[in-house]
Amino acid sequence: MKMDMNFLKRRIKVASKQIKADCVVKNGKIVNVFTGNITEGDIAIVDGFIAGIGHYEGNEIIDAEGKFIVPGFIDGHMHIESTMLTPHELSKVLIQHGVTTVMADPHEIANVAGTDGINFMLNASEELPLDIFIMLPSCVPATSFGSSGAILNSEDLNPFYSHPRVLGLAEVMDFPSIVNLNEGVLKKIADAHSNRSIIDGHAAGLSREELNIYVAAGIYADHECVNLEEAKDRLELGMYLMIREGTAAKELKKLLPVITPINSRRCILVTDDKLPDDLITEGSVDHNVRLAIKEGLDPVTAIQMVTINAAEFFGLRSFGAVAPGYQADLLILNDLKSISIDKVIKKGKSVVDSGKINKVAFKAEDISKALALKLPKINMKELKGNALEIPLSSELCNVIEIVPNSLITYHRVEKVDIDKGMFAPSISKDQLKMAVIERHHSTGNIGLGIVKGFGIKNGAIATTVAHDSHNIVVVGTSDEEMFLAVNRLIEMGGGIAVASGKEVIASLPLAIGGLMSENSYLEVQEQLHTLNQSLSVIGAYKDFNPFLTLSFLTLPVIPEIKLTDAGLFEFKTFSHIQVQA
């Protein structure tokens, strides 16, 4: 980024006390993420950057009142689309939780709308009171084993590297294409290297030997670890370990024991996928920091993992610290245990005061302009008849078993009920019917399977949020209730619907690509509340989020078994298999 000479001169003049700072933060205890020390001094800010720490005068004074000052938090890996909010509405939520910078991978909207989706995310994230950097989606589609709305090749992605907020290539998840030297995938990786950009990983289920291949390709971070052995492998092979704690996947408690004083600077806390109700009530990476501290991690170490560690991995030289030359993104905390946020300062401007958002910092969002992108609508007819029947000649079947609060599923072979030659859902066995219905190109593809672990006693859940191709996915106890839920999605143009008996009892429209809402975050929170209440009506389990869990049962790059619009997919063999075992 080119340095403006006038800004440079002003910064030097403030640092040398030739002129007053724009703003000075006084009377705070500064957490030094480089040394781990707690220091004191005035923080002099000019043009949104810190000019010095010492004794300074300013045109504006912010009194920290003896509280702790830390850098603004950075979420090193997240998907905006998973929040169901536009970047504008999401920024209102995140800034209240001290998140001043995010690294977003827009591969959800890209799988629906291709380069238009990436441009939408870039345009919609401008002029917000937080920095949204983009990592380009590497795998659109995730694999060739399902139908997505778009295909992005290296020539589609390469022009985006010139954008100042594009930092690199996001979670390369198609490991078989790497090991088999697929030219298309390798070209994307080579382009990222040529542009001196970061490459992020998605090494789900890889052995240590396979991980060697992955790292040799220049992929230096991963957020898919689910146990200590995998975490150690990544750290020992020189990768950054991204420890994930979101809505569906919760790995922080399991992975914290791997952290030592020596390797902690190679660890980053991330959310990946988190629903808006959880973000609002629980928090973003601020929650992850609190949880890590509660589990025994040193507070400064935890703070490093959402500030300087993330900034250094992504090459953001002026982010992640309270020091001269760094962007003035500051949090004033009441203490270092509860991470209770009193004030948030972004680029030297106060955006949260006394824990409440400063609405002056937010410009009105022009949704009509955002929607001018004309994202694709659902491209299919009403579902009915025998479209969801699963013919069987034997009661022994391949079954997807949910692992609560994890993206991994178990591949089970179980006896199922058969009625007139067709699979019959069983509430007593917790074996339900699941379908993935292609919605982008009117192919008529419907993948059918059997899933257990939802606990639904009556009814169905359907959604257009179905990673990563985002077709329609539905699970239910009867075809009729599944039809009801799916057809409501078609009417709405995308979203989430819950049906019970002969009616749809709750729904949430997601008009932007079937992924994001046009509404405010408070309205979406209320709609999600209604959806969550409907779970009691259909008897679904409540120890995990069934909506987000369902949305990940379609992602074939996660072990052990998933469902795409082309049918059941086995991760071990990386191929489709039959429902009947």
N, C-alpha and C positions, 0 to 999 in steps of 0.2 A: 504494500500500500504506500502510495506516494505521500511524503510528509510535507505539509504546508509550512513554508518558512516562517510565516507570521505566528502560527501556532507554536512552532519550535522556539521562537524568540520569546514569546509570552511565557512559555513554560520555564525557560531559563531565568527570565526576569523575576518570576514568582519564587522559584527555587532559591535565587540569590537575594531575595527580599528587596529587589529594586521597585517592584510594584506589589500591590495587595493581591491576594488570591480572590477568585470569585467567591469561594466558600471555604470556611475552615471548620473542621470537626474537632471539637475540644473535649477534654476531660474523659476520654475513653481509655479502656485497656485494650491495646491492639494485640491480636493474636498473629504472631509471625509464623507463617506457614513454611518458611525456609528453615528456621532454627528451632521452632517449637516453643520459643519464649513468649512471655506476655510482657509487652513494653508499653510505654506511655509517650505521649507527644501530640502536638497539633498536626492534623492532616490537612495540608494545603492543597486545594483543588482549583484547577483552571482549565477551561474548555473541556470539561468532562474527564480530565486526567489528574492523577496525583503528581504534584510538583515537588513535594518534600514533606518530611516528618520532622518536627522540631518545635520551634516557637515562631508562629506566623500570625499575621493579621489578615482579615478577609472582609469583603463587603457584606457577606452573610455569615452568621455563626450558627452552627448546629451543636448544641450541648448534649454530649453523650451521657452525662450525669453519672459517670463512674461505671457505666455498663461496658460490655465486651464488644469490640469491633472486629468483624471477620470479613473476608472477601465474600462477594455475592456468590451464591451456589450455582454450580454447573451440572446439568443432567447430561452425562456423556453419551447417552443412547436412548432415544425415545421416538415413538411414532405419534405424531400429532393426531392422526386419524383415529387412533385408538381411544382418544379422549372424547371423540364424537363432537368436538368443538372446532370452530374456525380458529386460526391463530390469534385473531383479535380477542375473542372471548377467552381462549385458553390463557392468554397473557395476563388477564385480570385475575385468574386463579393462581397461576404460578408465582406472580410477583408478590402476592400476599404470603407466600410460603418461602420467600427469600431466594427464589430461583431467578437469576438475572440473565442466564445464558443457557441455551439448549442446543444439542446436536440432534437434529431431526432427520430421520430417514423416511422420505415420502414414498416408500415402495408400495404402500397400500393404494394411494390415489393413482400412482403410476401404473399399477396393474389394472386399474379400471380405465384410465384415460391417457396413458402413455406420457409423451413429453408435455402435452397440455396439462396433465396433472402436476408435473414438476413445476411448470411455469405458474400454475395456480398457487402452489405453495410458496414459491418465491415472492410472487406479487402480494399475496395476502399477508405475508409476514414482514412487510416493510413498515417503517415508521411506528414501531411498537416500543413500549417501555421495557423491552428486554431484547437481547440479541438472539435471533434464531438462525443458526448456521445449518446448511444442508449437506448431507452425505448422499451422493447419488445412488439410487437403487441399482444394485449390481445384477439382480436376477429377476427380470420381468420377462417371462414368468419365472417362478421359483424353480420349476422343472418343466419338462415337456410332457409331463404325465397328467396334465389337467388343462382346462381352457380358461385363459385370462382375457381381459379386455384389450390387451396390447402386448406387443413384443418390442423390447428396446435392445438394439444392438450397440456396439461400441461407437459407431458413427452418429447415433442418436444422442449419446451421452457426452461425447467429447466436447462439443461447443459449450457446455455448461461450466467447464472448468475455468472459463474466463470470468465467471461471475464472482464478485468479491466475497460472497457469503457461501460459496461452494468449497468445501474443504477436502473432499475426497470421495472414495468409493465405499459404500456401506455394505455391511454384513454379506460377504461372499458366501453363499450357502450351498452352492452346487459342487460339493466336493468331488463326486464322480467325474464331472467335466474337467476338473483340474488334473486329477490323476490320469485321466485318459487323454490329456493334452488337447482338449476341445479348443479349436482356434478362436471361436467367438468369445468364450469366457476368458481365455488367456489374453486376448486383445484388449478387453476391458481392464484387466490387471496391468498390462503393459502401458496402456494409456495413462492410468493413474500414476504409475511410476514416472512416466515421461513428463507429467505435469507436476511432479514433486508433491504429490498429494498423499494423504493418509489412506490406508486401506484397512477397513474394519472387518471383523470375522463373525462367523456363525458356524462353530465347529461342533455342532450337536452330535454326540455319540461317537466321536472319533477316538481311536486308540492313540497311544503315544506315538507309535510308528507312523500312523496316518497323519498325526499332527506335525511330524517333521516335514512332510510334503507341503502341508498347508503353510507353515511358517517359511519354508524355503521359497515360496511364491511371493513372500513379502507381506503377508497378512499378520499384523502384529497385535491384535486385540480380539477378545472373545467374551460374549456375555451368556453363553449357553452352558456353562458348567453346572452340574447338579450334585457333585460330590467332591470330597476333599482330594481324592486321587486326581481327578480331572483338573482341579484348581492348581495342584502342585505341578502337574505336567506343563501347564501353560506358563507358569511363572519360571520354571526351570529351563524352558525352551526360549525364554526371552520375550514372552508376550506380556501385554498388559492384561490383567484380570479384571473384567467388568463384573461386579457382583450385583445381581438383579433382585429387586424386590418391587413387584408391581401388583396388579390385581390377580392375575391368573398364576403367575410364576413367582414363588417366594423362596429364594435360595440364601438369603443373607445369614440367617442363624446357622445353617448347615456349613457355610463356607468361611465364617469368621475365624475359626480355629487355625486356618492356614496362614493368617496374617502374622507377621513378625516385625520387629523394629527395622529389620534389614529390607524386607520385601514390600513393606506397606506403601512405599512411594510408587509401586507398580500396580496399585489397586485403585479402582474407580467404582463408586456406587452409582447405579443407574436404575431407572424405572422400567424401561422398555415399553410395556403396555400397561396403562392404568386408566380405569374408567373415571369419569368426571366426579361422580359422587364420592369415590375414594379419595381423589385429589383434593376435593373441597374439605371433606371432614377429617381426613387422615394426614394429607400432605403429599408432597412430591419427594425429592431426595432429602428434604429436611426431615421427613419421617424416617428415612433410611439411616440418617445420622443419629437421630434420637434412639432408634432401635439398636444400632451398633454400640452406642454408649451404654445403654441399658444392659446389653449383653457383656459388657466389660471392656470394650475398646476405649483406649485413651481418647478424650474429646478432641484434642488437637489432631491426632491421627485421623479420626473420622472426618474432621473438617477438611483436612488435606485431600481426602478422597473424593470430595465434591468441589474442590477448588483448583489448587495448583497441579495436582496429578492429572486431572482431565485437561487442563489448559496446556500442559507440556506435551501430553500425547498428541493433541490435535494441532500443535504448533502455534497456539495463540499466545504469542510472546507477551502481550500487554494485558492478559487476563489472569485471574486466579490468585492475586496477592494484594496486600495492602502495602505498597511500596512505591517510591518515585518512578515515574514512567509508566505505571500501570493504570488502566482504566478505573475510574472512581466508582466501582460497583461495590457497595459496602452494606453490610448488615449490622445493625446495632441490636445485640442480644441481651436479654435480661440476665441470662446465666448461660453457662456452658454445659449444663446437664439436660435441661428440658428443651434447649434451643428455642426458647420463647422469643419471638421476633417483635421488637419494639418499633424499629424503623428500617426501611429499605431505601437506599440511595443508589440511583442508577445514573451513571455518567455525570455524577455530581449533583443530580436533582433528586429531591425527596419524592418518592412515589408511594410510600407507605408510612403513615405516621400513627404512633400509638396502636400499632397492629391493624389499622384500617387503611384501605386503599384511598389514595388521593386521586379522585376522579378527573381532576384537571389534567392529569398526565395522559389521559386516554382520548384519542380522537374518535369521532363517530365512525363506525364501519359502514361502508357502502356495499351491502350484500348484493344489490342488483348488479354492481360492477363485477363482483367476484363471480356471480353466477353467469355472467355473460360468456364465461368459458364454455357454456353449453356441455356440461359433462353428460355422458351417456345415461339414458334411462334404462330401466329393466326392459329387455327385449324378448318377451315371451308371452304366451297366451295363458289364460286361466287354467289352473291345474285341476283335473278331475278324472273320474273313471278308474281304470286299473293301473294308472301310471306308477304307483308306488308298490305294486305287488312284487314279492320276492319268491319265485318258484323254487321248491326244494324237493329232492328225491331222497334225502337223508337228513336225519335230525342233528348230525354233527356239523357244526359251523365255526368259521373264524369270527371272533368277536372282539370288538374294540373295548378295552376296559379303561375307564378314566382313572388317572392318578390325581386326587384332589390337590389343588394349588401347585400344579406342575403342568408343563406342556407335553411331557412324555406320557405315552399311553402304553398299556400292556397288551400283548397279542395273546388272547386266550382261544382255546378250542373247546367249545362247550356243546352240550345237547340243548336243543331249542324245541319249542312247541310248533307243530305243523297243523294247519287247518285247511282241508281240501287242497292239499299240495302246495300251500303257501305258508311262509313264515308268519307266525302269530305272536305278537308282542306278549310278554309275560310280566305282570307286575310282581308276582311272587319271586321270580328269578331275576327281576330287575333287568330284563332284556327288552330293549326298545328298538323300534325301527328308526333308521336315520337315512336321510337322502340329501344329496348334493345336486342341485338343479342348475344347469348352465343358464346364465342370464344375459350374456353379452352379444351373442351372435346367432341366436335362434337355431342352435344345432339340434335341440331336442334332447341333448345328453342328460341322463339322470343316473347318477351313481347311487347304489343302494347298499346298505350295510346294517349290521346289528351292533348296538352299543349298550354297555352296562355302566352303572355308576351315577346316573342322574337322580334316581329315586322317584321319578315322576309317577304319580298314581293315576292321573287322568289328564288328558290335554296334550298340548304341543307347544314347542318354542321354535320360532323361525327367525332368521336374520340374514341380511345381505352383507354383514361383516363376517367374512369367511376367509381367513388368511390362506394364501396370499392372493389367490385369484379372485376372491370376493364374488363367487357365485352365491346362490341361495343355499343355505344349509338349514335343515329342519329335523327335529327329533320329536317323537310322540308315541302315544299309546294306541292311536288309531289313525287310519288313512284319512278319515273324514275330518278329524281335528287338525291334522297336518295340512290338509287342503285349505282349511279355513285360515290358518296362520300364514301360509304361503301366498294365498290370494290377496290377503290384506297388504302384504309387502308389495305386490304388483300394483295395487291401487294407490299406495302411498308413494311409489317410486323409490322404495328402499327404506330400510330401517329394521326395527325389531317388533315382533308381535307374539303374544301369548294367547292361545285359544283353549277353551275348556267347554266340553259339551257341544252346544250348537252356536257358540258365539265367541268372538274375539274379546277378551276381558281386559287387555292392556296393549298399548302400542306406542312406539316412539318413531316418528318419521325422521329419516336421514336423507334429505333431498339432495345433498351435495355428494354425488357419486355413490349414493347408498351407504355412505360412511360417516358423513358429518351433518350436523344440524344447522339450520339457519337461525335457530333461536339463541337466546342468551344462556349463559351457563346456569343461571338460577332456574330458568324454565326447563332446561334439560335435566337438571338435578331433580326437579319435581316429577318429571315424566319417568325418570329412572326409579324414583321412589314408588310410583304406582306399579311399575313393572316388577319391582322387588316384592311388593305386597301380593302380587298375583301368584308368586311362587308358592305361597301358602295354600292357595286354592287348588293348584295342581299337584301339591305334595312333594315338590322338588327338595332335594337336600340343600341345607343352608350353610354347610361348613366350607363351601367354596362358591365362586361366582359362576353359575351355570351359563350365563350369556357369553362371557368371554371364553369359558372353557369350550363351549360348543363352537365358537368361532375359530378355535385352533385345532379342532379335530379334522380339519381339511388341509392341514399343512404337511405335505409329504416328506419334508426334509427334517422332521423331528421323529425320533424313534417312538414306538416300535411299529405301529400300524395306524393308518389314517384312511380317510375317504375323500376321493375327488369326484368330479362329475363323470370320470371315466371308470370309476369303480374303486374297490378296496385296494390299498397300496401298502406293501410291506417294505419297511425301511431296510431291513437286513439284506434283502435281495435287490432292493431298489427297483421293484417291478410290481405290476398289478397281480392280484390273486383273486380267486373266486370266493364268494361268500360261503359256499359249501366246502367244507374241509376235505 
